[in-house]
Amino acid sequence: MIKKTKIIPVFIPHIGCPNECYFCNQKKITGHKSGIDFNAIEKEIQTCYSSMNSNYEIEIAFFGGSFTAIDVSIQLKLLKIAYEYKAHNKINRIRISTRPDAIDDVVLQRLKEYKVDIIEIGVQSMNDEVLTAINRGHTAQDVINASHLIKAYQFMLGHQIMPGLYGSSPSKDIETAKASIALKPNIVRIYPTLIIKDTKLEDLFNEGKYYPLSLKASIELISIIYALYEINEVKVIRVGLQPTDNIRLEGDVLGGPFHPSYRQLIMTHIFSRAIVNLLKKKQLKNIHIKSSRSNINYIVGLNGTGKKYIKQELSIERLSFSEDDNSEGVIVICDDKSSIFINRHEIFEIFYNLRENLDVFKRNSY
Ligand code: SF4
C-alpha cells in the first residue's frame, strides 16, 4: 500500500530575497514577521515529528522566501537540521522552494550533499513582459535553465505558477502552463493571484490599474490549466492559497479569487462539465453515478452545485450517487439499460477539449 505523506512545514521569512515582486508580502504569507530562530525551528520540527506515526511518509519542507538566495551560512544551519533527520531515517524527504535565478551548479551540489529531494521554483509566468511588469527580476529563460539543471541533478522538480498577474491575460496564462509542462516538472502548484495587503498590487488596485480575476473567471481559467497539467501527467499538488489566520478575505487578502475550498470548486467545474458533455446526446432520464468518495464529492460539489448543474443541463428526472472505494478512480455512469465507464484522465481530456473553453483560450485581457 502506498503511504500518504505528512509534511513538517518550516516557514522561512523574507530574508535574503533580492526582490520585491509586486504580488508578494512574504512575511505575511508565511505568517512570520521576524528573522530566523534556529532553536525554535528545531523545537517545532521535533514537536511535529513526535506527533507523527509510521503509517506515513514524512517530509521536512522549507516554505516561503527564496531558500537558495538566503545567506549560505543560514542555509547550511537549516539544511543540517533536516539532514540529521534524514540521515537517521526518521524522514523520507527534504523539500525547498526558491527562485529560478538562484539555482546553479554550486547550489545544487550543496543541496545534493544535504540530501534534499524536491526543489520547487517560482515560475509565476513564462511571459517576459509579465515578469517585467511584476518586477520579478528574472526571465523565462532563467526558468528554462533552472528546470533543466535541477532535472540533470536528478532532483524532483516543482513549478509554482500564478495565473491572473498584473500584465497577464488568460491566453498568456495558458501559454505559461504549456511552457511549464514542456519542462517536465513532476509537480505543480497553481496560485491564482490574490491582492495581499502591503504589496505593490494593492497600490495598483487602488489606483485602478489592476483588477484581479473574479472567482467565476478564475474557475473557468484555472480549470483549463489544471486539466492541462493532469492530461500531461504533472501532479497538481495545490491549487489556491491555503487559508491561514492571515490568508482570508477579512484578513490580509484584499481581493482576488480566494475561496477556502478552491480545489473543490475547480474539480466540480471540471467533472460536471465533462459528464454533461459525455451524456448530452444520450437523452437519459434516470442516472446513477458510482465512484470513489472523492470523485463523488467532486461531482456533487459544494452545496450540490455540480449535481444541480448536471440535472439542469441534461434535463434529468433522477440523479443518484453511491460511493465505491474499490473503484480505483473509475466513474461508472448507469441508466436503466447500460453503463459507461470513464476514468479521471478521460474526464480531464473531455473537459480540456470543450468548445466553451475556446473563448477563454482567446481572451487577451482579464
Ligand atoms: S522572490 Fe519570492 S520571496 Fe522574494 S519578493 Fe518575490 S515572491 Fe517574494
Boltz pocket constraint, residues with backbone or C-beta under 6 A from the ligand:
constraints:
  - pocket:
      binder: B
      contacts: [[A, 14], [A, 17], [A, 18], [A, 19], [A, 20], [A, 21], [A, 24], [A, 25], [A, 26], [A, 64], [A, 65], [A, 66], [A, 99], [A, 122], [A, 136]]
      max_distance: 6.0
